[in-house]
Amino acid sequence: MRKKKMSDNKRTRLLVLFLCVVLISSLLIGCKSRGDKETSSVPMGRYMEQELELPEEYQESHIISILSNVDNELEVYLATATTMIALIYDGESWTEKTISWINNIDQNKYMIYKVILGKDNQYYLITVDYSSGEYQYMIYKEDGELAQKLEIPWLETKTEDYKGEMSYPNVEDIQVLEDGTLVILPSIYGESVNMFDPSTGELIQDYSLIAPVAVSNQDLIGYSTDQQKLLRMDKSGRETASYVYDAVLDNSLIQEVDGNIYSLNSAGVSVLQKDGSLWQTIVEGGLTTLSDQTMVFQELAVMEKEKAAYAVLAYDSQYNIKLYYYQFDENVASIPSTQMNVYSLYLNPTIRQAIIKYQSEHPDVLINYTYAIENGEASNANLSDTIRALNTELLAGNGADILVLDGLPRDSYVEKGVLEDISDRIKPLVDDETLNKNIMQNYLSDSSCYYVPLRFQVPLAYGNKQVVEAMPSLDAMIALLENKDVTGLFNNIGAENFANLFWALYSKELVTDEKTINEEILGKYLDMLQLLMEKLGEENIFNFGTSQLQVDNAIELDRGFSMYFGENNKSETFVEQLLSLSDSQVTLAGAREVGMYYDTFDNQYIESGLVGINKASKNKELAKEFLAYLLGDKVQSSTAFDGFPVNAKALDGVMNEVDTLQGMSIAIDTEIRQIEAPDEKQVKELYDKIKELDNPISYDCMLSSLVIDQVKDFLEDKVSKEEAVQNIMNVAKGYLAE
């Protein structure tokens, strides 16, 4: 049959109708609200972190243990001044559980160390008997209303420890198989993991495994240092399976649930499914507190139910116990919608901790942190190449939104217009004394501010008063060395370390405001070093091979120095760089015990975490918001062990924490000495000195590295003083001209 030809009019009408449909569809799409999201294009759902707070009446208690009970609910065990309490958290609310069997133990004599739910669904606990002055671990099992002590002869047998003293075994953890077999993990690295018969207490098997350790119903799972992987082993000691495991071992936990192996470390919570071969991330560490490498993980609880949840018990950097809970939220984007980049040469602990806190409070923001050099170690060539590559990127209008400027040519960046003026955020905080005025005045001009430090470190000298008072002045040091026998008055750290130390202390005299080297001061600097090394002895001149420059994010001026250790070295002079109040304990012990004199170096401080914003950033407002967060109470009051806070209120808080100082043990060679904590008067005297600090040690680390290479040739008599001066002037001129 022949088809009828479509008329031109009909074709035209159909074409018009089609165009109308397209136009209406386009208008409908165009009218969609900006708040509407194309959920199909944005992957949704991830585990969100919640820091659990105990009910108000229990907040003075101390959390001992957490576990997942037989109903897959979180159980939390608390110690009060007089008793133990157990709480159950179902994901929304708390209820108290009766644990009379635990409270029948004499807690004046025994310290409850840990509570465990075995694979046999029975409760166990570890106690420590310290009544006799010796620490002896014991294991108890729930028996109705009573606690039944398990007789394990191994726990009651003393052996010789690493000090040559007789002591009972130390216990880190216990696990229990389905048949009640006990697995005991010792706390001393290198000792075997032991398996015991529950009825006789006799040793069944020992395993050359280390933590992390877990058990299944019938098997033991632990890490083999020989094979560098997790091994599954049965009660006969036979290996039945192995698993790849790349986590940091000394801060990692594993747990077996229904054949699946769960892992907790700074990368997050991950799972190796039964019969699987690849670890799958469940809770992303980078988006949670888990990635904070100052956290010390204690326990992991896995609640495998219709809606899985995970709980983590950990100590933070200030030794506060923290309980985190992770539940899946299907209404949150899998990957945060807003991203910002932070760059530094060296890892900055405060930045890292702040990113974790900020992201937990702002789940829609992801902050990518990149640092170029691992562990503060870099050759001059590598450092130079890294900085040149960064400079090229920044001058091209690219680079990270926030720059941590420690070790970078920050003044050059200001001159070349790389950095954003942040005075609108900083000046009000200085004017209202939120920030330390003495510190911040060095970064504010009448019209601008381009960078500020997040922390400051306190270098000081302690020991012989004449030496301590002379060290900040180049002329005074020369006079001292010319007129006094300094043998035994200096803790000898070698030529290179002395060269670095004094270059830092005199950097403002050595490098002029015009970015040139002061030739006269340079000559005096070389004279002083030569005199010092001659007085200390020829054999010390060639002690090069360590570098004081830039370990992590700050200059390290005390590298090579020993410390006060009592009468044997009380006449020497030492340098100490305080990163926290705890670091002052040895210095203050020397002052208290033998009258050592201590002082700062003419009120100089070391900048740490110097932060600026890239002028080319496309996230300037977010970057400024994060900068304000970095300087706020929450970040400044936390301890990252990289310096004292620039926030005045936070600094007051730190310096008033005298009660937290517990003293310390220090060891030199085979001798161990106990240092007592300072009292309030000593800490106040130190704080008075810290409040006077107003002069930054802020020199160019790349320049100093180049200079010290030339100083080495001079001290090794390879070149004359005149040649050394000329060589230093040449390398400095070339570098500063870049």
N, C-alpha and C positions, 0 to 999 in steps of 0.2 A: 504494500500500500504506500502510496506516495504521501510524504508529509507535507502539511500545508505550510507555506511560507509565512513567517511572522511579518505582520505589517510594520512599517516604520513607526506609525503612531503608537502601536502597542509596545514596541521595543522601547520607545522613548518614555512611555508611562512607567514601565518596569524599572528603567534606569533611574528615573526620578524617585520612585518608591525606595529603591535600594540605597540611594544617597541619603534619603531622609532617615532611614533606619540607622545608617552609619553615623550621621550627624547627631541623632538623639542619643545613641549609645555613647558617643564621645562626650556629649554634654553631661550625661549621667555620671560617667567616670570622673570628669573634671570637677563635678560638684561634690565629690567625696570630701568629707572633713579631713583636715590635716591631722586631727587626732586619731583617725582611723588607721589601723595598721593592716598591712597585707600579711596576715598571719601565716599564709602559705609560704611566704618567702623568708620569714624570720624563724629559725628553729627555736622552739620554746622549751623551757624546763631545765632546771639544774638544782643540785642540792645547795640549800642556803644554810648559812651558819647562824646559830643563836647561842650567845653565852647565857647559860642557865643560872638563874639566881635562886638560891634556896628560899623557902618560906621565911618570913621575917623572924620568926621565933627561933630559927636554926642558923641564922647568919653568922653567929659567933662561933659556930662549930667548925671543925677541921675535917675536910673530906679525906677519908682513908682509902676507899676503894669504890669502883663502879663495876657493874656486871650486867649481863642480860639474863633475866630469870627464865624459868620454864615457860612462862606466858609471853615471852619476848617483850618484856617491859624493862625499862632501865631501873636498876636498884642502885641506890647511892648509900654508902655507909659513912656515918659521921661520928667523930669523937668529940664529946663535950668534956668539961672539966672532971666529970664524975662518972660518965656512962657512955655507952654506944647507942646510936640510933640508926635505923634503916628507913629510908624513904623510897617510895616507888613513884616513878614519873611515867605517865602513859602518853606523853606527847602534848598534853594540855594542862594537866593538874597533878598535884602531889598528894600522896596518902602515906601515913606512917605504918610501918610493919613491926610486929612484935619480934624481938630477937633476944628473948630471955636466956637462951643457951649461951650467947656471947657474954651477956652481963653477969653470968654466974662465974666468970673468970675474974680473979682478983686483979683489977686494973691498977692498983697501987704498986703491984709487984711486976705485972706483965704489961708490956706495951703491945697493943694490937697493931700489927704491921700491915696485914692484907687479908681480905676475904675473897674466897674463890668458890665458884660453882663448878664442880667436876662434871665430866661427861657421864658420870653415874647419877647425875641430878642430886647429889649430896653437897652440902655446904661444908667448907673447910676454912680455917684461918691460920695465919702465921703469927706467932707472938714472939716477943723477945724478953727474956728474963735478964734484967740488969741490976737486980737487987744486990748481988754480991760484988758489983763493980766489973764483972765480966759479962759479955754479951753472949747469951746462949739462946739459939732459936729453937722453938718448939712448934709442932703442928697439932691442931685440934680438929675434930670432926663433930658436926652436929649430931646429938643423940637425944632426941626429944627436947626436954627442957634443959639438958645438960650438955657440956662440952667434953667429949672423950679425947684424952690425950693419946696420940699415936706413938707407940714406942719404936723409935728409930735409933738403934745403937750408934749409927754414924754421926748423928747430931750431938751425941753425948760424949764423943771421943775427941780429946784435944790432940792437935798436931802442931808441928812447928811452922810458924808463919814466916813471911818474908823478912821480918825483923829478927828472926831467931827466937821468938817468944812462943810459948805454948798457948794455943787459943782454940775455941770451938769453931766449927765450920760456919761460914757466912752464907746466908740464903738470900737470893735475889727474888725467886719466885717458885711456886709449885704448880703443877698441873696434875690432873687425875684422869686416868683412862676409864672406860666404861665399866671395867671389872674392879675398879678401886685401886689399881696399881698407881703408885705415886711417882711422879717425875720431879726431881728437885734440881733447880738451876742455881749454881753457886754465884756469888757476886764477885768473886775474884776471877779476872780474865785468865783464860788458859786452863782452868780446872774443868774436869769432865762434868757433863750432865749425867746425873745418876738416876736409875730407876729402882724402886724398892717394892718388895712384897708387902701389901697392906696388913696381912695377918701376922707375919713374923718380924717385919721391919728389916729383913735382910736384903742386901744388895742383889738385884737380879742382873743388871747390866749397866755398864758405863759407856758413854758415847763421847767421842772427840768432836763435840759440836759447841758452838757458842750462840749467844742471843743474836737474832730473835729466835725464840723457841715456842712451839705450840704443840698440842696433841689432837689427834682424831680419836675416834672410839677405841681403836686398837693400836695406833701407831704414834711415834714421836716424829715431829718435824723440826729441824734446826739447821743452822748455817754451818757448812764445812769450809774452814779456811783453806784446806788442801784443794778441794774441788772448786771453791769459790762459787757455790750455789747452795740452795736449800736442798736437804736430803730428807726423804721419808724413810724411817727405819722401824722395823718391828721389834718385838720384845726380845728376840734372839740376837739383835744387833745386825740383822741383815738389811741392806739397802733395798727398798722396794720401788722407789721413784726418786727423781731429782727435778729441780725447777730452777730456771734462771732467776737471779735476784740481784739487782744492781743498786739497792738503796744503801744509804749511809748506815752502817750496822750499829753504831753506838747510840743511835736515836731512832730506832725502828722497832715496831711491834708487829707480830703476826697472830692470826687466830684462824682456827679451822671450824667451819660451821657447815654441816651436812655435805661434806666433801669439797666445799669451796674454801680456798685459802684467801683470807683478807689481809691486807698489808696497810700499815700506817707509817708514814714518814713525811718529810717536809714537802714531798711532791703531792701529798694528799692521801686519800683512801682509795685503794685499788683492790681488784679481786682477780684471782685466777680460778676460773670455773672448773668444776670437777671434769676431769679428762681433757681440759683445755691446755693450750700451750702459750697463750699470750695474756699478759696482765692488762686488764681494762680499768681505766680510771673511773671512779664513782664520784668522789668529791675532789674537785680540782684544787690542789694546794695553793696555786698562784692567786686564786680568788678568795682565799680564806686565811685565817690566822695560822693555819698549819704550815705555811711556807716561812714563817718567822723562825729563823735558825737559832734564835736564842731560847726557843721553847724546848723543854725537856719532857718528852712524852712518858707518861706513867702507865696508862691503861687504855685499851680500846674495847668498847662494848658494841656488838653487832645485834641489832633487833630486826631479824628477818621475819617480817609478817606481811600482811596485805600491802601495807605502805611501809617500806623499809626505812629504818633510821639508824644513825650511828652516833655514838657518844665518845668523846675523847677527854681524858683527864691528863692535865699537864701542868708543869711549873713554868711561869714566865720568867723574864730576865731579872725580876726583883724577888724571885722565889715565892711568889704568890701562887696558890693552887687555883687553877682555872678549869671549869667544866663547860665543854662546848657540845652542842647538839646539832645534828644535821638531818634535815628533812627535805624531801623533794618538793619543789614549788613549780607547778606546771605553768604558772602565769608569769614567770620571769624568763627573759631571753636566755638561751643557752650561752651565748656570747654577749657581753655588754655592748650596748649600742654606741656608746661614746668611748673613744680611746685617746689616750695622751701618752707621750713618750718622755722619759727622763734618761739623761745620759751622765755618766761620770767616768773618770779615768779609773778610779778605784772604788771598790764596794763601800758604800756608806751605810752603816748599820741603822742610823736614825731614819734615813730615807726609806730603807727597806721596811722597817717596822711601820712607818707612817703610811706607806702604800697599802700594806695589809689592813691596817685599821680603817683607812679611808674607804677602801673597796668594800669592806664589810658593812660600812654605813651607807655606801652609795652603790648598790648592786648593778646600777646601769652604767657604771664607769669602770673601764679597764685601764690600768696604768702599766705600760710596758717599761721595765727598768733594764737598761743596758749599761754594763761597766766593762771597760776595755781590757783591764789588766788583772789577772788572777793573783791573789795573795800578795799584792804589792810588789811583785817581782818583775822588773823589766830592765833590759839593757838600755844604755843611752840611745843606741840606734833604733831599737824598737819603740822607745818612748817618743823619740823625735818623729819617727814615721807616723805614729798614731796621732800625735798632735797636728802634724802637717795635714794629714788626711781630714781630720776634724775641721781644721781651719778652712780648708778648701770647700768643704760642705757648707759651713756656716756663712762664708763670704758669698756663696752662690745663692743664699737665701733659703737654705734647707736646714736640716738638723732637728734635734729633739726640741720639744716645747720648753722643757726645764733643763738647765745645765747646772751640774754640780762642778764648781770651778776650781776645786782643790787641785793644784798641780798644773793648771791651765793658765795661759797668759791673759788673765781677766782684764787688765788695764788696756791691753791692745784691743780686746773685744769692744771695750767702751769707746775707744778712739775711733774704731772702724764702724761704729753704729750697729754692732751685732746684738747688743743687749737692750732690753726694754727698760724704760724708767719705771721703777716700782715705788717711787716716793709717796704716791697717793695711798699706798697700803702700809708703808713702813712708818712714815712721819707721825701719823696719829698714835701709833702704838708706842713710839718713843716719847711723844709729848705727854701721854697719860701714864707713863712709867710702867706700861705693860712689859716693855723690853728694857734691858739693862742699858742705861744711858751711856755709861763709861765705855761700853763695848761698841754700841751702835753709832756713837758720834764719829767713828772712823769711817763710816760708810755713807753718811748723809752730808750733802752740801746744801747750800741755800735753796737750790732749785732742783736737785735730782738725787737719785739713789739707784744704783744698778745691780747691787748684790749685797747680801747679808749672810753672816754665819748662823748656823743652827745651833752650834755648840762652841765652847771654847775649852781648851786644855791648859793646864797650869804647870809650866816648867818651874822647878825651883832647885836650889842647891842646898845641901845640908852637910855639916861637918865643921871644919876649922873656920872660925869666924873671919880671919884675914883673907882666906881664899874665897869664901862665899861672897864677901863684900867686894873683892877685886874682880871677880869673873864678869860682871856686866860691862866693865869698862876696859877697852883695849889698852889705854895708857896705864891704867892701874894694874893690869895683868903684867905688862912689860916691867913696870917698876917692881912688882912683887918678885918676879922671876930673876931680875937683876940683883936684888938685894937680900933674898932669902933662900935658904936651902929648903926646897919643897919636897925633898925625898920623904916619902911616907905620908904626905899631906894630900896627894891626889890619888884617887882610885884610877889606876892606869888603864885606859881603854884602847890605847893604840893610836897611831898617828892619823889614820883616816877618820876615825870617829871623832877625835879632837878637832880635826880640820872642819868637819861638817858641823859640829856643835858650835864652834866659834864663828863660822861663816853665818850661821843663823842668828846668833846673838848680836853680831855687828853688821847685819845685812843693810840696815838703813844708813849706816855710815859708808859702807862699801859701794852701794849702788845709789847713784844720785837720782834726784827727781827727773833729770833729763835722760835717764836710762843709760848712763855711762858709768864706768868704774872709776872711783876716786883713786888715782894712782898713788897718792901719798898714804892714804889709809891702807891700801892694798900692801904696800911695802911694810908697814907696821904689823899688819896681820901675819905676813910671812916671817918677820923677825920674831914675833911672839911664839908662833908655832915651833920655830927652830929652837928657840931658847927652852921652851917647855920640853921638847923631846930630848934635848941634850941633858937637862936636869933629871929627867926620868930614866935615862940610860939609852945607850946606843942601840941595844938589842930591840928596842921598841919602835924604832923609826920605821921599820919595814913591815909593821903590822897592818898592812892593807888587805882588803879582801871582804870587808863587810860594808854595807851602805846604810846610812841613817835615813835616807830620803824616802819618804812616801811609803810607809807600810800601811796598807789599806788607805784610809782617807786623810791621814794626818802625818805631819813631820814627826819623826821619832828621835828626840834629842837625847834620850837616856840609853840609847843602844850601846851595849858593851859594858855599862856600869854594873857593878855588883850592888850590894846594899849593906846597910848597917846590920851587924850580926852579933853585937855585944862587945865585950872588952877587947877582943882580938883586933878589931879594925875601927875602933872609936876615933882614932886620930885622922882617918882619911876623910876626904870630901867627895860626896856623891851627887849625882844629878838624878832627880826623879821627875817624871812627867805624869801628873795626876789626871786621870780620865774619869775618876769618880772619887767620892769621899773615902771609900774603902782603901783606895791606893795610898792614902796619907798615913796609914797606920804604922808603917816602918819608920818613916821620917819622924813622926811624933813620938814614937818609942825611943828613938835616938836622942831627941830633945829631952824627953822625960827622964830617961834612965842615966844618961852620961853627960847631959848638958850640951849636946850638939846644937850649934846655931843653924837656923835655916831662914831662907828668904827667897823671894821671887827675883827675877832678873830685871830690875828696874821696871817693875809692873808690866812686864811683857807677857802676852798670852799667845797661844797658838790657835789659829782659826781652824774650825772643823765643820765640814758641810757647808761650804760657801755657795749659796744658791742664787742664780739669776734666771731670767726668763728670756728666751730667744725672741728677738723683735720680729722675726719672720713667722712666729708661731701662729697657727690658725685656731688655736685654743687659748687665747690670751686670758680670757675671763676665768676659764676653768683653771688655768695655770696659776693665776693670782689667788683664786679661792684655795687651791691646794697649798700655796705658799703661806697663806694665813693659817691654814690648818697645821702646817709644820711648826709655826711659831706659837700656836695655841697651847693651852694648859694640858690637853690630853696627850699630845706628842711630847711636849717639853717635860712633863712630869714623869714620863716613862724613862727607864734606864736602858741605854743601848751600849754602854761602856765605851763611848767615843767622845766623852767630854761632858762639861757642865752646861746646864741650860742657859740660854740667853734671855729666857722669860724670867722676869724678876721674882714673880710669885713661886714659880717652879724651883728656882735656885734657893729661895728661902726654905722651901719644903725639903730639898735635898740636904741642905746643911743643918737642918734640925732633926735629921734622922740618926742621931747619935745612938739611940737605943738599938738600932739595927746592926751596929757594928759588933761583931762577935770575936774580934781578935783574929789571929791567923797563925798558921804554922809555916815557917820558912826553912828550907833545907839548903845547905851548902856542903858539897861533897857528901859525906855520910852522916853529917851532924844535923839534927833537927832542933829548931828552937821555937818556942811558943811566944808570940807577941800578943800582949794584952791590948784591948781596945782603948782608945783615948777617952778622956772624960770630956764633959761639956765645955770646961774652961779652955782646954787645948783646941777643941774644934772651933770655938768662938774666935780664938786668936788667929787660927788659920783663915776663917771666914773673913775677918777684918782685912787680911792681906788680899784675899781673892776679890773683895769688893773694890779694891783700889786699882785693879788691873785695867789698863786703858791703852796699851801700846801693842799692836799686833805684830807678831813675827810672821810676815807674809812675803816670803821671798820666792823667786821663780826657781822651782826645783830643777828644771832642765838646765838653767844657767848654772846653778850651783854644781850640778854633776859635771858639767864641762870644765868648770873652774877646778874642782877637786882633782880631776885627772892631771892637770898641770901642777897643782900643789904637790902631788905625789912625786913627780919627777924632781922637783926642787928638794924635797926632804930626803930623797934617795941620792942626792948629790949628782944627779944626771945633768942638771943645768944650774947656772948661777942664779942669784936672786934677781939680777937685772934681766936675764933671759926669761925667767919665770914670770916676772911682771909683764914683760912684753908679750909673751905667749898668752897670758891670761887676758890682757887687753885686746889682743887680736881675736881670740875665740869669742869673747864677750861682745865685741863690736859686731862680728859677723852674725851672731845669734840675735842680738838686740835689733839689728837692722832688718830682720825678716818681718 
